[in-house]
């Protein structure tokens, strides 16, 4: 399994889980032409697309994804907010204790904390990558997860940076307050990771970093130090080995 990052910022988010026989799109927050380019213009292996919520940086390309014949999975309320619910390719997720099968991917959505109508994260299982946690646009995680092999998690900002900008009078209080209510700080990211059993985790991928309120190098070093795991900071064009057993011959 390979994780390919096509976008990971407020400008647009999109990730591909690419297996030997099938690909799952996570988020469609970039133009569909860029998604097709990331797929090398081969849609034949795509089994579906997951969308966490209706904000444009996560669903900008969703109409074109549907028109291309790809099923889009989101909650009923999110489909309503995106106005995609009437599409015959719309598929509905239910958040508490349910799971759906998309090709060989088993997806279990869970509720998160964000200023959207019904935002969710995903616990994704596939024989090739094991169990993947995907959590973005949430200021904390209220659940603990078992048997994780790979983690994709938001580390949007540093609380210290926001405080320093506010004290210096260079920050926007409204923006700062919204960020705190809707995105995950590196401090809460660290707490969320350490609350889970990381013994079988191969990769931790930090996503959706703020351009002005984060520090890529320090975030990476911080999470590496406290977890002892391989840590990546998401960047468009990056590809990461996401196999369950990456060193198996």
Residue pairs with C-beta under 8 A, 6 or more apart in sequence:
1 17
1 18
1 19
1 126
1 128
1 129
1 241
1 242
1 243
1 244
2 16
2 17
2 18
2 19
2 239
2 240
2 241
2 242
3 15
3 16
3 17
3 18
3 150
3 152
3 203
3 205
3 239
3 240
3 242
4 15
4 16
4 18
4 38
4 238
4 239
5 14
5 15
5 16
5 205
5 207
5 234
5 235
5 236
5 237
5 238
5 239
5 240
6 14
6 15
6 16
6 30
6 34
6 35
6 38
6 236
6 237
7 13
7 14
7 27
7 29
7 30
7 34
7 236
8 15
8 207
8 208
8 209
8 234
8 235
8 236
9 57
9 208
9 209
9 211
10 57
10 208
10 210
10 211
11 57
12 29
12 30
12 31
12 57
12 60
13 27
13 29
13 30
13 57
13 58
13 136
13 207
13 208
14 25
14 26
14 27
14 28
14 29
14 30
14 34
14 35
14 38
14 61
15 25
15 26
15 27
15 134
15 152
15 207
16 23
16 24
16 25
16 26
16 38
16 39
17 23
17 24
17 26
17 105
17 124
17 126
17 129
17 132
17 242
18 45
19 45
19 104
19 126
19 128
19 129
20 128
21 45
21 104
22 45
22 46
22 47
22 103
22 104
22 105
23 39
23 45
23 46
23 47
24 46
24 47
24 48
24 49
24 50
24 102
24 103
24 105
24 124
24 126
25 35
25 46
25 48
25 49
25 50
25 65
25 70
26 49
26 50
26 122
26 134
26 152
27 50
27 51
27 52
27 58
27 59
27 136
28 35
28 49
28 51
28 58
28 59
28 60
28 61
28 62
28 65
28 72
29 55
29 56
29 57
29 58
29 59
29 60
29 61
30 60
30 61
31 60
31 61
31 64
32 61
32 64
32 65
32 68
34 61
35 61
35 65
36 43
39 46
43 68
43 69
43 70
46 70
47 71
47 102
47 103
47 104
47 105
48 70
48 71
48 72
48 73
48 91
48 102
48 103
48 105
49 62
49 65
49 70
49 71
49 72
49 73
50 72
50 73
50 74
50 107
50 122
50 134
51 58
51 59
51 62
51 72
51 73
51 74
51 78
51 82
52 58
52 74
52 78
52 112
52 119
52 120
52 121
52 122
52 134
52 136
52 137
53 59
53 74
53 78
53 81
53 114
53 116
53 117
53 118
53 119
53 120
53 137
54 78
54 81
54 82
54 116
54 117
55 116
55 137
58 137
59 82
62 72
62 82
62 84
63 84
65 72
66 72
66 84
66 87
66 89
66 90
69 89
70 89
71 89
71 90
71 91
71 102
72 79
72 84
72 87
72 89
72 90
72 91
73 91
73 92
73 93
73 100
73 102
73 107
74 82
74 84
74 90
74 91
74 92
74 93
74 120
75 92
75 93
75 94
75 95
75 109
75 118
75 120
76 85
76 92
76 94
76 118
77 117
77 118
78 116
78 117
78 118
78 119
78 120
79 85
79 90
79 92
80 117
81 116
81 117
84 90
91 100
93 100
93 107
93 109
93 120
94 109
95 109
95 110
95 111
95 118
95 120
96 110
96 111
98 108
98 109
99 106
99 107
99 108
100 106
100 107
101 107
104 126
104 127
105 124
105 125
105 126
106 124
106 125
106 126
107 122
107 123
107 124
107 125
108 122
108 123
108 124
108 125
109 120
109 121
109 122
109 123
110 120
110 121
110 122
110 123
110 143
111 118
111 119
111 120
111 121
112 119
112 120
112 121
112 135
112 137
112 138
112 141
113 119
113 138
113 139
113 140
113 142
113 182
114 137
114 138
114 139
114 182
114 183
115 178
115 181
115 182
116 137
119 137
119 138
121 133
121 134
121 135
121 136
121 138
121 141
122 132
122 133
122 134
122 135
123 131
123 132
123 133
123 134
123 145
124 131
124 132
124 133
124 134
125 131
125 132
126 132
127 244
128 242
128 243
128 244
129 149
129 150
129 242
129 243
129 244
130 147
130 148
130 149
130 150
130 200
130 244
131 145
131 146
131 147
131 148
131 149
131 150
132 148
132 149
132 150
132 151
132 152
132 242
133 145
133 148
133 150
133 151
133 152
133 153
133 196
134 152
134 153
135 141
135 152
135 153
135 154
135 184
135 192
136 152
136 153
136 154
136 184
136 207
136 208
137 154
137 182
137 183
137 208
138 154
138 182
138 183
138 184
139 180
139 181
139 182
139 183
139 184
139 185
139 188
140 184
140 188
140 191
140 192
141 192
141 195
144 195
144 196
145 196
146 197
147 197
147 200
148 196
148 197
148 198
148 200
148 201
149 200
149 201
149 202
149 244
150 201
150 202
150 203
150 204
150 205
150 242
151 193
151 201
151 203
151 204
151 205
152 205
152 207
152 234
153 184
153 189
153 192
153 193
153 204
153 205
153 206
153 207
154 183
154 184
154 189
154 206
154 207
154 208
155 184
155 185
155 186
155 189
155 206
155 207
155 208
155 209
155 214
155 219
155 223
156 179
156 183
156 184
156 185
156 208
156 209
156 210
156 213
156 214
157 179
157 183
157 185
157 186
157 209
157 210
157 213
157 214
158 185
158 186
158 187
158 213
158 214
158 215
158 218
158 219
159 180
159 185
159 186
159 187
161 213
161 214
161 215
162 171
162 176
162 179
162 180
162 213
165 171
165 176
165 213
166 173
166 176
179 210
179 213
183 208
183 210
184 192
186 214
186 219
186 222
186 223
189 206
189 223
190 222
190 223
190 226
193 204
193 223
193 226
193 227
194 226
194 227
198 227
198 228
198 229
201 227
201 229
202 229
202 230
202 242
202 243
202 244
202 246
203 229
203 230
203 231
203 232
203 240
203 241
203 242
204 223
204 227
204 229
204 230
204 231
204 232
205 231
205 232
205 233
205 234
205 240
206 219
206 220
206 223
206 231
206 232
206 233
206 234
207 234
208 234
209 216
209 219
209 233
209 234
216 233
219 233
220 231
220 232
220 233
223 229
223 231
224 230
224 231
232 238
232 240
